[in-house]
Amino acid sequence: MENREMFEEIAALIGSIAKAFELSDGDVVAAIERGDLGMEMLTDDEGQNCVEVTHSGRVARIYPGAIFRVGDQPQDKEEECGSGCSCGH
């Protein structure tokens, strides 16, 4: 049984960062150890809490259940949808 404090939450954050920057979990840990990855807990303009992560000039915001890459343009609803989506179309 794992009894380290917040182990599951930290593992999930590392996994989300890896996904956001298309890295392996090991590469994320190595970047943290080298000081190449910055993290800041903040509240966005809509009042949502997130962790803002910077790496190699790129920025991503990690939300519970979502990743937003700063600078990426959101798609139109029409482009986002495919058959079987749950957006209401």
C-alpha positions in Angstrom: 0.0 0.0 0.0 1.3 3.4 -1.0 1.2 5.9 1.9 3.1 8.8 0.5 1.1 12.0 0.8 -0.7 13.1 -2.5 1.0 10.4 -4.5 -2.0 9.7 -6.8 -2.6 13.5 -7.4 1.1 14.1 -8.3 1.1 11.1 -10.6 -2.0 12.4 -12.3 -0.5 15.9 -12.7 2.7 14.4 -14.2 0.6 12.4 -16.6 -1.4 15.5 -17.6 1.8 17.5 -18.2 3.2 14.7 -20.3 0.1 14.6 -22.4 0.0 18.4 -22.8 3.6 18.6 -24.0 3.7 15.2 -25.8 6.4 13.9 -23.5 6.9 10.6 -21.5 6.3 10.7 -17.7 10.0 10.1 -17.3 10.8 13.2 -19.5 8.5 15.3 -17.3 10.2 14.2 -14.1 13.6 14.8 -15.7 12.5 18.3 -16.8 11.3 19.1 -13.3 14.6 17.9 -11.8 16.6 20.1 -14.2 14.4 23.1 -13.5 13.2 23.2 -17.2 9.6 23.0 -16.3 7.7 25.7 -14.3 4.4 25.3 -12.5 2.1 27.8 -10.9 -1.2 27.3 -9.3 -3.6 30.0 -10.3 -7.2 31.1 -10.9 -8.0 31.9 -14.6 -10.1 34.8 -15.8 -13.3 32.7 -15.5 -12.6 31.9 -11.8 -11.5 28.3 -12.5 -8.5 26.9 -10.6 -5.7 25.3 -12.6 -2.0 24.6 -12.7 -0.2 26.6 -15.4 2.9 24.8 -16.7 5.7 26.2 -18.9 8.2 24.2 -20.8 10.5 25.1 -23.7 8.6 28.3 -24.4 5.2 26.6 -24.4 2.4 27.1 -21.9 -0.4 24.7 -20.8 -3.1 25.0 -18.2 -4.1 21.8 -16.4 -7.7 21.8 -15.1 -9.5 18.9 -13.5 -10.4 16.7 -16.5 -9.0 19.1 -19.1 -5.8 20.5 -20.7 -5.7 23.9 -22.4 -2.6 24.7 -24.4 -2.2 28.5 -24.4 -1.9 29.7 -27.9 -4.0 26.9 -29.4 -7.1 28.2 -31.1 -10.4 26.5 -30.1 -12.2 24.7 -32.9 -15.6 25.7 -34.1 -18.4 23.6 -32.7 -19.0 22.2 -36.2 -15.4 21.1 -36.6 -15.3 19.6 -33.1 -18.3 17.4 -33.6 -18.2 13.9 -35.0 -20.9 11.3 -35.0 -21.6 10.2 -31.5 -20.4 13.3 -29.7 -22.1 14.7 -26.7 -22.0 18.4 -27.5 -25.7 18.6 -28.2 -25.7 18.7 -32.0 
